[in-house]
Amino acid sequence: MRHEATGNSRKVKVIGAVVSALVLAFSSPAGAQRPKVIPQIGFLSGGFPSARQNADAFRRGLSDLGYVEGKNIGIVYRYGEGNVDRLPQLAAELVRLNVGVILAGGTVAALAAKQATKTIPIVFVNVADPLSVGLVVSLARPGGNMTGMSTINSELTSKRLGLLKESVATVSRVAFLHNPSDASNVIFLKQLQSSAHGLGLTIRLSEVRDPTDFDRAFQRWLEKVSMV
């Protein structure tokens, strides 16, 4: 597993990993008859279908490698639409559809896919710390049916908070929007609270579980600020 600094480079590496898993999942012995049904990739995301950037980049990368949706591969899309609690059900659907490999975007999607199957290959992307959340046995040897890309950005939490303090020396309270259902958020929160203590900062939490919670969270903070 590798940590790539740029989004474009990460997408290219992820696409290569997915295709490799797909080829392994559907490769036939030499001389054997090729399957008539085209391989299916399960695309699992907690986001929205309207946010097409990741899916478009994924399809372009596959196309560059000779895999064209509807021609020699199929892609089955499942989106949580901002509600991560739906992801276990959606992952189970992909397993029932017997896809050949699952691409899981984000920590919660990857955990849901892992819970849903121990046999279908799973490639995860945009996971902050796959080791801490139990996705892999080790970074060098993931083990099981999991592999993928990690942003490894959990270790940057302390640095970001320090930069904020340097930029705004008078800051004393920092708001943190978090979803307790997201394992990566739990990791970030622990590191944030530990770092905040050393910097003399107080972390104020606002729970956000789905898109409808954002407006309420910001409104609560505006009301608190106006009372200060």
C-alpha positions in Angstrom: 0.0 0.0 0.0 1.2 3.5 -0.8 0.5 7.1 0.1 0.3 9.3 -2.9 0.6 13.1 -2.5 -1.7 14.1 -5.4 -5.3 13.2 -6.2 -4.5 12.4 -9.9 -1.7 10.0 -9.0 -3.8 8.3 -6.4 -6.7 7.7 -8.9 -4.2 6.2 -11.4 -2.8 3.8 -8.7 -6.3 2.9 -7.5 -7.5 2.1 -10.9 -4.5 -0.1 -11.5 -5.2 -2.0 -8.2 -8.9 -2.5 -9.1 -8.1 -3.8 -12.5 -5.5 -6.2 -11.1 -8.0 -7.5 -8.6 -10.6 -7.9 -11.3 -8.2 -9.7 -13.6 -7.2 -12.1 -10.8 -10.9 -12.7 -9.9 -11.9 -13.6 -13.4 -8.8 -15.0 -15.0 -9.3 -18.5 -16.4 -6.8 -21.3 -16.8 -4.9 -21.4 -20.0 -7.0 -22.8 -22.8 -10.2 -22.6 -20.8 -13.3 -21.1 -22.4 -13.8 -17.5 -21.6 -16.9 -16.6 -19.6 -19.8 -15.3 -21.7 -21.0 -12.9 -19.0 -18.8 -9.8 -18.6 -17.2 -9.3 -15.2 -19.0 -6.9 -12.8 -17.4 -4.4 -10.5 -19.3 -3.2 -7.4 -18.8 0.5 -6.9 -19.7 1.4 -3.2 -19.7 5.0 -2.0 -21.2 7.0 0.8 -21.6 10.0 -1.5 -24.1 11.0 -4.2 -24.5 9.8 -7.8 -24.5 13.5 -8.8 -20.9 13.8 -7.6 -19.5 12.2 -10.7 -15.8 13.1 -10.5 -14.6 9.9 -8.8 -16.7 7.6 -10.9 -15.8 9.4 -14.1 -12.1 9.2 -13.3 -12.5 5.6 -12.4 -14.1 4.8 -15.8 -11.5 6.8 -17.7 -8.7 5.0 -16.0 -10.3 1.6 -16.8 -10.8 2.6 -20.4 -7.2 3.6 -20.7 -6.3 0.1 -19.7 -8.7 -1.5 -22.1 -11.7 -2.0 -19.8 -14.8 -0.3 -21.2 -18.0 -0.2 -19.2 -20.8 -2.1 -21.1 -18.3 -3.7 -23.5 -16.0 -6.0 -21.5 -16.9 -5.0 -17.9 -19.9 -3.9 -16.1 -20.1 -1.5 -13.0 -22.9 -1.8 -10.4 -23.2 1.5 -8.5 -24.5 1.8 -5.0 -24.5 5.1 -3.2 -25.3 5.9 0.4 -26.2 9.5 -0.5 -24.7 11.0 2.6 -26.1 8.3 5.0 -23.3 6.0 6.0 -25.7 3.8 7.9 -27.0 2.5 4.6 -23.7 1.2 3.5 -23.8 -2.3 5.1 -27.1 -2.9 3.3 -25.7 -1.7 0.0 -22.6 -3.8 0.4 -24.8 -6.8 1.1 -26.7 -6.1 -2.2 -23.4 -6.1 -4.2 -22.5 -9.5 -2.6 -25.9 -10.9 -3.5 -25.4 -9.7 -7.1 -22.1 -11.7 -7.1 -19.9 -8.9 -8.4 -16.3 -10.0 -9.1 -14.6 -7.2 -7.1 -15.8 -4.3 -4.9 -14.4 -0.8 -5.0 -15.1 0.8 -1.7 -14.7 4.6 -1.3 -14.0 5.7 2.2 -13.5 4.0 5.6 -17.2 3.2 6.3 -17.8 1.8 2.9 -14.6 -0.3 3.2 -15.7 -1.7 6.6 -19.2 -2.4 5.3 -17.8 -4.3 2.4 -15.4 -6.3 4.6 -18.3 -7.2 6.8 -20.4 -8.3 3.8 -17.9 -10.7 2.3 -14.7 -12.6 3.1 -14.2 -14.0 -0.5 -14.9 -11.2 -3.0 -11.8 -9.0 -3.5 -12.2 -5.5 -2.1 -10.2 -2.5 -3.1 -10.6 0.5 -0.9 -9.7 4.2 -1.5 -9.6 7.3 0.6 -9.2 5.5 3.9 -7.3 7.5 6.6 -5.9 4.6 8.6 -6.7 1.1 7.4 -4.6 -0.5 10.1 -6.2 1.3 13.1 -9.8 0.6 11.9 -9.0 -3.1 11.3 -9.3 -3.3 7.5 -5.8 -4.9 7.1 -3.4 -6.9 9.2 -0.5 -4.7 8.2 0.3 -2.1 5.5 2.9 -4.3 3.9 0.8 -7.4 3.9 -3.0 -6.5 4.1 -4.1 -10.1 4.3 -7.6 -11.5 3.6 -9.5 -10.1 0.7 -8.7 -6.4 1.3 -6.2 -4.1 -0.4 -6.2 -0.5 -1.5 -4.9 3.0 -1.0 -4.6 4.9 2.2 -4.4 8.7 2.5 -2.6 8.2 5.9 -3.9 11.7 6.7 -4.9 10.9 10.3 -1.3 11.6 11.4 -1.7 15.1 9.9 -4.4 16.1 12.4 -2.1 17.5 14.9 -0.1 19.4 12.3 -3.3 21.0 10.9 -4.4 22.1 14.4 -0.9 23.6 15.0 -1.1 25.5 11.8 -4.4 26.9 12.7 -3.0 28.1 16.1 -0.1 29.7 14.3 -2.3 31.5 11.8 -4.9 32.7 14.3 -3.0 33.2 17.6 -6.0 34.3 19.5 -8.1 31.2 18.7 -9.2 29.3 21.8 -12.1 27.2 20.6 -12.3 25.0 17.5 -15.4 23.4 16.1 -15.2 19.9 14.9 -18.0 18.4 12.8 -18.0 14.7 13.1 -19.9 11.5 12.4 -19.5 9.0 15.1 -20.7 6.3 12.7 -17.5 6.9 10.6 -14.5 5.1 12.1 -12.1 7.5 10.6 -13.9 10.4 12.4 -13.3 8.6 15.7 -9.6 8.4 15.0 -9.4 12.0 14.0 -11.3 13.1 17.2 -8.9 11.3 19.5 -5.9 12.8 17.9 -7.5 16.2 17.8 -8.4 16.3 21.4 -4.9 15.1 22.4 -3.3 17.8 20.3 -5.7 20.5 21.4 -4.8 20.1 25.1 -1.1 20.8 24.3 -2.0 23.9 22.3 -4.4 25.3 24.9 -7.4 24.8 22.6 -10.9 23.6 23.4 -12.6 21.3 20.9 -16.4 21.8 20.5 -18.2 18.9 18.9 -21.1 19.0 16.6 -22.5 15.7 15.4 -23.3 15.4 11.7 -24.7 12.1 10.5 -26.3 13.1 7.2 -26.4 16.2 4.9 -29.5 17.6 6.7 -27.5 18.0 9.9 -25.1 20.5 8.5 -27.4 23.5 8.5 -28.5 22.8 12.0 -24.9 22.4 13.2 -23.8 25.7 11.6 -26.9 27.5 13.0 -26.1 26.3 16.5 -22.6 27.6 16.2 -23.7 31.0 14.9 -26.1 31.3 17.8 -23.2 30.5 20.3 -20.9 33.0 18.6 -23.6 35.7 18.7 -23.9 35.2 22.5 -20.2 35.6 23.2 
